[in-house]
Each structure stands twice: as C-alpha cells, then as structure tokens.
C-alpha cells in the first residue's frame, strides 16, 4: 500500500474531504490561487490533473514549479506564475476548481479583500467549485482586537483580515454562489480560527 503522506503530501484536511466527497475528479483543471510551496497540489500533480498556480512570492512559485517538475514533468512552467491574485493573467473561467488556502486573510483592507476574492472568482468556470480556507472571528469574537476596519490582532499576536459568518454569506449572495457545505470553523487552542468556505459558482 502506498504511503498516504507520499500520495497526498501535507494537504489541507478539509480539501482532502472534498476529494473524498467526489467533488474533484479526474479531468478537472485545478488552479491554486496563492499556492505557497504547493502543499495542496501533491495529490493532483501525482494523479495527472492539469494544474495552474499563482502566488505573489517568487520563491513560493519556484518551489511549486520544482514540485511539479518532479511529479508532473509534462506540465509547462508557464502554468505557475508570480502574480497577485487580483491581477492573475489566467483567462476568465479557465478552472473547474480554484483553491484559496490561507491567503485571503492577508488583505490589507476591504478594498483589497474584494479585489483578491473577485480575481480568484473570475478564473472559476460556471458550475465550478471554490475551496477557500481563511482566518475568521467566528467563535472568537471577544478574543480578537480590531486594528482598523476588518483587520484584527489575534491572540497569537498576528494581524489578519478577518471575515465572519454574515460577511461570508453576504459574499456568497453577491457572487451568485451556492454553499456546498455549511461553514466550518476550526479554533486552534483559543489563539486563532480558520473557516472553510466551499462554494459552487452559478451558471
């Protein structure tokens, strides 16, 4: 039996859940918007998916390119781009699945959050799925300290742009999306919390 870590790498457990539910299947195009070092792409690269990725950090994109070269050498390097999410050069509606893991909460303010989110949504096909994990205040409303607007200081000392349930549901409506799963929030030892937002784009 193949080592599960070798097969899946350090995949987000909630993204793994989407694979188990059959929502990401062979033949789909997957775009990782804010890919980091590519930790969520190991399974998809090994399984022969057509993968695209973007990140503002050149070293992160280079790490993802190296990963792709090792696991899926037929993918062109141009599929992996150093770009801001709000200005990705991928065509409109080019991906069946868009991943946004631990990236939207780095927005400076409401304006940048909207630009990042709309840039991410733009590359998703009608009927496609957005999988997002982002910091929130859900369940820790009295443990975070507002810095300015929707930027807060968390108990772990970091500053993040935080969403809440009402805000995510409002964005769901504004984008014309349909929740595929209820919002799920993990509180990490009363220091920070991460919410999983899985949305189907309307046709």
C-alpha positions as CSV (number, residue, x, y, z in Angstrom):
1,X,0.0,0.0,0.0
2,X,1.3,3.4,-0.9
3,X,2.3,5.7,1.9
4,X,-0.6,8.2,2.3
5,X,1.8,11.1,3.0
6,X,3.7,10.4,-0.2
7,X,0.4,10.3,-2.1
8,X,-1.2,13.4,-0.6
9,X,1.6,15.4,0.9
10,X,0.6,18.0,3.6
11,X,-2.8,18.5,2.1
12,X,-5.4,20.5,4.0
13,X,-7.7,18.0,5.7
14,X,-10.8,19.9,4.5
15,X,-9.5,19.8,0.9
16,X,-8.9,16.1,1.4
17,X,-12.6,15.9,2.4
18,X,-13.7,17.4,-0.9
19,X,-11.7,14.7,-2.8
20,X,-13.4,12.0,-0.7
21,X,-16.8,13.5,-1.5
22,X,-16.1,13.2,-5.2
23,X,-16.2,16.9,-5.9
24,X,-12.7,17.0,-7.5
25,X,-12.4,14.3,-10.2
26,X,-10.0,13.3,-12.9
27,X,-10.0,15.6,-15.9
28,X,-10.8,18.7,-14.0
29,X,-8.5,21.8,-14.2
30,X,-7.3,22.9,-10.8
31,X,-5.9,26.4,-10.1
32,X,-4.3,27.2,-6.8
33,X,-4.6,30.9,-6.2
34,X,-2.0,31.6,-3.6
35,X,-0.2,28.3,-3.9
36,X,2.7,28.9,-1.5
37,X,5.1,25.9,-1.9
38,X,2.4,23.7,-3.4
39,X,1.5,21.7,-0.4
40,X,-2.1,21.2,-1.6
41,X,-1.1,20.1,-5.1
42,X,0.9,16.9,-4.4
43,X,-2.1,14.6,-5.0
44,X,-3.3,16.4,-8.0
45,X,0.1,16.5,-9.6
46,X,0.7,12.8,-9.0
47,X,-2.8,11.9,-10.3
48,X,-2.3,13.7,-13.6
49,X,-4.6,16.7,-13.2
50,X,-4.0,19.8,-15.3
51,X,-2.6,22.2,-12.7
52,X,-2.2,26.0,-12.7
53,X,-1.0,28.2,-9.8
54,X,-0.2,31.7,-8.8
55,X,1.5,33.4,-5.9
56,X,2.9,36.9,-5.3
57,X,6.0,35.3,-3.7
58,X,8.6,34.3,-6.4
59,X,10.3,31.8,-4.1
60,X,6.9,30.1,-3.5
61,X,6.2,29.8,-7.2
62,X,9.7,28.4,-7.8
63,X,9.1,25.8,-5.1
64,X,5.8,24.8,-6.7
65,X,7.5,24.6,-10.1
66,X,10.1,22.3,-8.7
67,X,7.4,20.1,-7.2
68,X,5.6,20.0,-10.5
69,X,8.8,19.1,-12.4
70,X,9.3,16.2,-10.0
71,X,5.7,14.9,-10.0
72,X,4.3,16.0,-13.4
73,X,7.1,17.0,-15.7
74,X,4.8,17.4,-18.7
75,X,3.2,20.5,-17.2
76,X,4.7,23.7,-18.7
77,X,6.5,26.1,-16.3
78,X,4.2,28.9,-17.6
79,X,1.3,27.2,-15.7
80,X,3.0,28.6,-12.5
81,X,3.0,32.3,-12.3
82,X,4.3,35.1,-10.0
83,X,1.2,37.2,-9.8
84,X,-1.1,39.0,-7.4
85,X,-4.5,37.3,-7.0
86,X,-6.3,40.4,-8.1
87,X,-4.3,40.6,-11.3
88,X,-3.8,37.0,-12.4
89,X,-3.2,36.6,-16.2
90,X,-5.1,33.3,-16.5
91,X,-8.2,33.5,-18.7
92,X,-11.7,34.0,-17.3
93,X,-13.5,30.8,-16.4
94,X,-10.4,28.6,-17.0
95,X,-10.6,26.3,-14.0
96,X,-13.1,23.7,-12.7
97,X,-11.7,24.0,-9.2
98,X,-10.0,27.0,-7.6
99,X,-8.1,26.6,-4.3
100,X,-7.6,29.6,-1.9
101,X,-5.9,28.2,1.2
102,X,-4.8,30.7,3.9
103,X,-4.3,33.6,1.5
104,X,-7.4,36.0,1.6
105,X,-6.8,36.9,5.2
106,X,-3.6,38.7,4.1
107,X,-5.7,41.5,2.5
108,X,-4.8,45.0,3.9
109,X,-8.4,46.2,3.9
110,X,-11.9,45.7,2.4
111,X,-10.9,47.0,-1.0
112,X,-8.0,44.6,-1.4
113,X,-10.0,41.7,0.0
114,X,-12.7,42.3,-2.6
115,X,-10.1,42.6,-5.4
116,X,-8.4,39.4,-4.3
117,X,-11.7,37.5,-4.0
118,X,-13.1,38.7,-7.3
119,X,-9.8,37.9,-9.0
120,X,-10.0,34.4,-7.6
121,X,-13.7,34.0,-8.6
122,X,-13.0,35.3,-12.1
123,X,-10.9,32.3,-13.1
124,X,-13.5,29.8,-11.9
125,X,-15.9,28.2,-14.5
126,X,-19.6,28.5,-14.1
127,X,-20.6,25.4,-12.1
128,X,-17.0,25.1,-10.7
129,X,-16.0,25.0,-7.1
130,X,-14.1,27.4,-4.9
131,X,-12.5,25.9,-1.9
132,X,-11.3,28.6,0.5
133,X,-9.8,28.5,3.9
134,X,-9.3,31.8,5.6
135,X,-9.0,33.4,9.1
136,X,-12.2,34.4,10.7
137,X,-13.6,35.8,14.0
138,X,-16.2,33.0,14.2
139,X,-16.2,31.6,17.7
140,X,-13.6,34.1,18.9
141,X,-15.4,37.4,18.6
142,X,-14.4,38.5,22.1
143,X,-10.8,37.3,21.8
144,X,-9.7,39.5,18.8
145,X,-8.8,43.2,18.9
146,X,-9.8,45.5,16.0
147,X,-6.8,47.3,14.5
148,X,-8.7,49.1,11.6
149,X,-11.7,48.1,9.6
150,X,-11.8,44.3,9.3
151,X,-8.1,43.9,10.3
152,X,-7.7,42.4,13.8
153,X,-5.0,41.4,16.1
154,X,-5.4,37.7,17.1
155,X,-4.4,36.2,20.5
156,X,-1.4,34.6,18.8
157,X,0.0,38.1,18.1
158,X,-0.6,38.1,14.3
159,X,-2.7,40.6,12.4
160,X,-5.2,39.4,9.8
161,X,-8.2,40.5,7.8
162,X,-11.0,38.5,9.4
163,X,-14.3,37.5,8.0
164,X,-17.4,36.5,9.9
165,X,-20.4,34.3,9.1
166,X,-22.6,37.2,8.0
167,X,-19.9,38.6,5.8
168,X,-19.2,35.3,4.0
169,X,-22.9,34.6,3.5
170,X,-23.3,38.1,2.0
171,X,-20.3,37.5,-0.3
172,X,-21.9,34.2,-1.3
173,X,-25.0,36.1,-2.4
174,X,-23.1,38.9,-4.1
175,X,-21.1,36.4,-6.2
176,X,-24.1,34.3,-7.0
177,X,-22.6,31.2,-5.4
178,X,-24.2,28.3,-3.6
179,X,-22.7,26.8,-0.4
180,X,-21.7,23.2,-0.9
181,X,-21.0,22.6,2.8
182,X,-22.0,24.6,5.9
183,X,-19.4,27.0,7.0
184,X,-16.9,25.1,9.2
185,X,-14.6,26.8,11.6
186,X,-11.6,25.3,13.5
187,X,-10.5,27.1,16.6
188,X,-6.8,26.5,17.3
189,X,-6.2,26.4,21.1
190,X,-8.0,29.7,21.5
191,X,-5.3,31.5,19.5
192,X,-6.8,31.8,16.0
193,X,-9.5,30.3,13.9
194,X,-9.8,29.2,10.3
195,X,-13.1,28.9,8.4
196,X,-13.7,26.6,5.4
197,X,-15.9,28.1,2.7
198,X,-16.8,25.8,-0.2
199,X,-18.9,27.4,-2.9
200,X,-20.3,26.4,-6.3
201,X,-20.3,29.1,-8.9
202,X,-23.7,29.8,-10.5
203,X,-24.2,29.2,-14.2
